[in-house]
Amino acid sequence: MSDVRTRSVLRNRALTGALLALALAGCGGHGLLSPRFVAVHNAMAAMGMAQTGSISEGSLEHGAKVRFDVPLEAGHCYTFVALGSSGVRDLDLRILGEDDTELGRDVTHDPQAAAQACPRAAGTYHVELTMSGGQGGYAVSSWEGAAGRSSGGRVSAGVASSGGDGEGTCQSPLPLALGAPAHGDTTGGANALSPSCIQGGTAPERVYEIQIEQRAQLVADLSTGYDGALYLRAQCGAGEDIACNDDAGGSTTRSHVDATLDPGTYYLVVDGYGDAAGTYDLVVQATPLRALSAVCGAADALPLGQPVSGTTEGSQDYFQATCGGGARAPDHVYRLDITQRSRLRVRQESNHDGVLYMRRSCAEPTSEFACNDDLGDTRHSEIRTVVDPGTYFVYSDGYSGGDQPASGSYTIRADTAPEAGGSAAGETCQAPLALRSGTAAQIDTFEAGDDYSGSCGGQGAPDVVYGFDLTARSRVEVRVANPAFTGAMYVQRTCGDTSTEVACGAFTPGARAADAPPQLDTILPRGHYVLVIDGANAEEFGSAEITLQVSDVAALERACAAAPLLHPGHTENGTTVGGQDRFHASCAEGTASNDVMYRLRLTRRSTVRISMSSDFDGALYLRRDCTDGATEVVCNDDTGDNRHSQLDTTLDAGTYFVFVDGFRSGNQGSYSLDVQVTRP
């Protein structure tokens, strides 16, 4: 961790400036250091601090060290300052307890050093000075006072963990030494900040300041005696959290943040859930990272048409993305060379919650042009786009919105196809693919051309054609499961003739089960038809699973004709248990559960209210035509809660059909219906 040059920063930045100015002014042998210490003394006094020890002077060769014993009192903060002569290039200063436990340090590469310690117990402590670079004279002394006062706060490793006089706020953040535990108490702290991972709350917080002088990956772990939270910011009082965590590993007393940081000043905030406050222990580590130019220069080539496997375990978080919770997880970058304008598809399968994204410039986040977290599930990611000739960069990364950033093994494959397509199976009406009822068909429009379009989409997008025959008037349902792209599907009597379209439906990417509600549901007479699967636009292409379900509509019509009548003013009790899933609606995510239907007759124009209470997550809807979903008038899932549904509408005289159904799939049980009909 020595390459990550950090220091416990004194809250009053004037001290650092004074030391730098004095260091530049000094020259010659160590005897000339006395005037510089006079200037330091005056600067410290101006900050309200008093010198507590005499000046210790001496000379050290390169690599040598010296140790001084100093008596320190509990509840006080001491600042130790060391200055080197002109031959000194690097002085390191550490403050140690009786068992050599480190309380504070400054191991930056400078000819002067300053470190702070706030001991919790009185005793004899040690100041260790090491000549890490050069050789020559030194002088060391200590100060106590306002710049380091803790007012009894518990501190460790040179870090005041709590205290009075506004300590631990954005205006006066506590210094934090990396690698050493800090102890503190948020009780009595200010309540000025609100973390992004907790909504609301009035818990007090403590703010720590961290200096990062070289690009590094920072990991912070918080253990609390209460329901705590931890977050990291580049701007203390404003701006977004770089990372925020409430409960790590399901524990309300542990929080964890992990972030890649460029050189600069950062603020780590210990907070609480609600109004919780109490004691805590905080440990922050930083791991130096290679320069991005070196990582990008060593990027492996990603060959086209061949799967490449790897792992992000043991890697670092060099890159971030706009999806996947920021993708602040271990990652691996590949170089992809494209020789001509093409369609591009990059797929990733992983054993963890993977993230896949692409950039035009390896080290430039703003050059990202595609990012995908989950395609269907957390183990698959996919990018589909059209690219010009050039060099691109592909990143295998992990989701970082949970307790721990995701990492593990993965396989990536990149493929290209001509921009215009034209070589897919089922490309045109002259050679359609066969589609059989009840049998799932795997389709892929990646290499297809744009030949057709429908009323609900498909203009300019790749498409494929399927043919099917109906031997009798039938109900036709089409389901698209696990589509990788946004698209449309439409049925035509004559292939390619938009005027013969009889149905059109749309679909979007997602993990839709094969038994989910169909995206296209219509009744058609006997005859030959074509089903066209199309994209929403030129860059929407890919794979999907298509299922055609053909059923005899006569059976549905008989069931509709036999549906019992609803009587206004009377309660109807029933159950959907043991029924079938025959009908679907526009609400309750398609109502793919068992259903029951009723008829409602109106002799004149009326206002109708139908109320349902159920012991399951039910849904109600009303149609003019029992078997035709396009005649749906009104649909309601929840009224007040998921055990109640209600329809309110005004209808002309006629016969209508009322359906009792369930939310999504698998929701069934007992219900009670109440129907009220009044004049409008």
Secondary structure as UniProt FT lines:
FT   TURN            2..3
FT   HELIX           14..25
FT   HELIX           30..32
FT   HELIX           33..46
FT   TURN            47..48
FT   STRAND          49..51
FT   STRAND          56..60
FT   TURN            62..63
FT   STRAND          65..72
FT   TURN            74..75
FT   STRAND          78..84
FT   TURN            86..87
FT   STRAND          88..96
FT   TURN            98..99
FT   STRAND          102..106
FT   STRAND          112..117
FT   STRAND          123..134
FT   STRAND          136..145
FT   HELIX           146..148
FT   TURN            151..152
FT   STRAND          155..156
FT   TURN            157..158
FT   STRAND          159..160
FT   TURN            165..168
FT   STRAND          174..175
FT   TURN            178..179
FT   STRAND          182..185
FT   TURN            187..188
FT   TURN            196..197
FT   STRAND          205..212
FT   STRAND          216..224
FT   STRAND          228..233
FT   STRAND          241..245
FT   TURN            249..250
FT   TURN            252..253
FT   STRAND          254..261
FT   STRAND          264..272
FT   TURN            274..275
FT   STRAND          279..288
FT   HELIX           292..297
FT   STRAND          300..301
FT   STRAND          308..311
FT   TURN            313..314
FT   HELIX           324..326
FT   STRAND          332..338
FT   STRAND          342..350
FT   STRAND          354..359
FT   TURN            362..363
FT   HELIX           365..367
FT   STRAND          368..372
FT   TURN            378..379
FT   STRAND          380..387
FT   STRAND          390..398
FT   STRAND          409..418
FT   TURN            419..420
FT   TURN            425..426
FT   TURN            429..430
FT   STRAND          433..434
FT   STRAND          440..444
FT   TURN            446..447
FT   TURN            455..456
FT   TURN            459..460
FT   STRAND          463..470
FT   STRAND          474..481
FT   STRAND          487..492
FT   TURN            495..496
FT   HELIX           498..500
FT   STRAND          501..507
FT   TURN            514..515
FT   STRAND          520..524
FT   STRAND          527..535
FT   TURN            538..539
FT   STRAND          543..552
FT   HELIX           553..561
FT   TURN            568..569
FT   STRAND          571..575
FT   TURN            577..578
FT   HELIX           588..590
FT   STRAND          595..602
FT   STRAND          606..614
FT   STRAND          618..623
FT   TURN            626..627
FT   HELIX           629..631
FT   STRAND          632..636
FT   TURN            642..643
FT   STRAND          644..651
FT   STRAND          654..662
FT   STRAND          670..678
//
